Amino acid sequence: MTATGPDADVEGVENIDDAGAPVTSATTAPPRAPRRVRRGIAAVVSFIGELLITAGVVMGLFVAYSLWWTNVLADREAHHQGDRVRQHWAESKGPEQKELDTKDGIGFLHVPAMKNGEVLVKKGTDSKVLNDGVAGYYTEPVKSALPQDKTGNFTLAAHRDGHGAKFHNIDKLKDGDPIVYESQNRWYVYKVFAILPQTTKYDVGVLNKVPKKSGRTKPGRYITLTTCTPVYTSNYRYIVWGELVRTEKVDADRTPPKELR
């Protein structure tokens, strides 16, 4: 005989409510979130994902522009300006002037270890100058000497990344490596003698006529190359110093000195 009372066990029934109706496990499970809520959450997650993907694409394009396309544009402009300088030289055969400035540049820097070809040199080191893919000589905070001066420090800056990145490989320079400056009528051959891999960007002493951090204590004919470091940052400055070892007069064929052959 089966029990039929309110306390009897019923198959598939866990309990009986106050009204005598069976309460199954299915009715005690937590209610599921409405489908509309789930769809809303999925839409929000999808939208955020699309935003992140878009942001990543934009950042990638910005990096490509900064590190590649600006190089293309700067190299093109530097090439045009360099051609104008050489044309100006060809049209003016007179003696070299004390001030080497021309409208488009004063000469060309050649540094074989950096493998960057010839680099046009212009007056000034602000972004407007350097963004054209050139090297600029300092007018402030310490005024640069020019190569033909009897003593002094010919101080130059160029970008390390983007906008031509003319000093990107400055860390490849070693003691004894040549740095050659080409003016209208003369080659100036320097040799690297000191390197400062990192210093604060406020260290203007590296530009002094006698750059004591290089180890030199007496006036001479120096050249200083400066750029940002580490790569892809502008937190510090990388410094290379060279000293003039000789000059050569430019011949009719503009035959480069042996260091460039």
Secondary structure, DSSP 4 states (H G I P E B T S, - for coil): ----STTS--TT--EE-TTS-EE-HHHHSPPPPPHHHHHHHHHHHHHHHHHHHHHHHHHHHHHHIIIIIHHHHHHHHHHHHHHHHHHHHHH--SPPPSS---SS-SEEEE-GGGT--EEEEEE--SHHHHTTT-EEE--SSSPPP-TTSSSEEEEEE--SSSTT-TTTTGGG--TT-EEEEE-SSEEEEEEEEEEEEEEETT-GGGGSSS-GGGT--S--EEEEEEEEESTT--SEEEEEEEEEEEEEE--TT-PPPGGG-
